[in-house]
């Protein structure tokens, strides 16, 4: 076999591995993390208010509760799905943010999946952030993204960040924002 043919086959095998093997899944996650940027912060004068806090949700034990428990608090609201690669890429940074800010910020990592695949995904990845289950059809105070999206909401209910694309959530931009929102009356 010619040397050129051999290298061509190696490159083709490498490219195909991204489509048909677990190497491809983890490779895509890694690439998304490497190229993720911090989210854009909405200027204070341009921030929109959420439509209130009356929103019924389910906790990890499938118990009902109301979002109004978080009124007057800084909120990190992230919609995700365990099967969605961009969602999976973001969760490591969100876990690190949760570890650092769980005493200052209320975290809502919301999915509309069933419990079993979510619990398997959480255990496999060793995530400890609280999972919140959305009740499909229940009116929400924010726009529900198709699959993934994130809001950071201040104590007065103003949206400081809204992003539907994947971002790096554990960075100076976000930590400075959360510090400033947590320290304001």
Secondary structure, DSSP 4 states (H G I P E B T S, - for coil): --HHHHHHHHHHHHHHHHHHSHHHHHHHHHHHHHH--PPPPPPGGGPPBPS-S--EEE-TTS-EEEGGGGTTSEEEEEE--TT-HHHHHHHHHHHHHHHHHTTTEEEEEEE-S-HHHHHHHHHHHT--SPEEEE-TT---SSPPPSS-EEEEE-TTSBEEEEESS----SSHHHHHHHHHHHH--
